[in-house]
Amino acid sequence: LRNRARVYCDVNQHRPREYWNYENLTVQWGDQDDYEIVRKLGRGKYSEVFEGVNLANNERCVVKILKPV
């Protein structure tokens, strides 16, 4: 007996390949020069989290930096 999700079990069949194929994903990074790290908030197994400031509009933000795995 195979397990089958009751909700959205066939979602990828109704979406284009670009929706679910992460092997071919190309990330387009934005400009990080407008941000400044203020202090470290915490860390986890795969990332570190910092409080930051967007220098363009002086808004506080959170910056999450993933560790290389």
C-alpha positions as CSV (number, residue, x, y, z in Angstrom):
1,L,0.0,0.0,0.0
2,R,1.5,3.3,-1.1
3,N,0.9,6.5,0.9
4,R,-0.7,9.3,-1.0
5,A,-1.2,12.9,0.2
6,R,-4.9,13.9,0.3
7,V,-4.3,17.5,-0.6
8,Y,-2.2,18.7,-3.6
9,C,-1.0,15.2,-4.4
10,D,-0.7,16.0,-8.1
11,V,0.2,19.6,-8.0
12,N,3.4,19.2,-10.0
13,Q,1.5,17.5,-12.8
14,H,-0.5,20.7,-13.3
15,R,2.5,23.1,-13.2
16,P,5.2,23.7,-15.8
17,R,8.6,22.1,-15.3
18,E,10.2,25.4,-14.3
19,Y,7.9,25.5,-11.2
20,W,9.4,22.3,-9.6
21,N,12.7,21.6,-11.3
22,Y,15.2,23.1,-8.9
23,E,18.2,21.3,-10.6
24,N,18.1,23.9,-13.4
25,L,17.2,27.0,-11.3
26,T,19.3,30.0,-11.9
27,V,19.2,32.5,-9.1
28,Q,19.3,36.2,-10.1
29,W,20.8,37.9,-7.1
30,G,20.0,41.5,-6.3
31,D,22.3,44.2,-5.1
32,Q,23.5,43.7,-1.5
33,D,25.5,46.9,-1.2
34,D,22.5,48.8,0.3
35,Y,22.5,46.6,3.4
36,E,24.6,46.9,6.6
37,I,24.8,44.3,9.4
38,V,24.1,45.7,12.8
39,R,24.3,42.7,15.2
40,K,23.9,38.9,15.3
41,L,20.5,37.7,16.3
42,G,21.1,33.9,16.2
43,R,22.2,30.9,14.4
44,G,21.1,27.5,13.4
45,K,22.5,24.4,11.8
46,Y,22.3,25.8,8.3
47,S,22.4,29.6,8.7
48,E,23.2,32.6,10.8
49,V,20.7,35.5,11.3
50,F,21.6,39.1,11.7
51,E,19.7,42.4,12.3
52,G,20.5,44.7,9.4
53,V,19.6,48.1,8.0
54,N,18.7,49.0,4.4
55,L,20.8,52.0,3.8
56,A,18.7,53.3,0.9
57,N,15.6,53.9,3.1
58,N,17.0,53.4,6.7
59,E,14.6,50.5,7.4
60,R,15.5,47.7,9.7
61,C,15.5,44.2,8.3
62,V,16.7,40.7,9.0
63,V,19.5,39.1,7.0
64,K,19.8,35.3,6.9
65,I,23.1,34.0,5.6
66,L,23.2,30.3,4.7
67,K,26.2,28.3,5.6
68,P,27.9,26.3,2.8
69,V,26.9,22.7,3.1
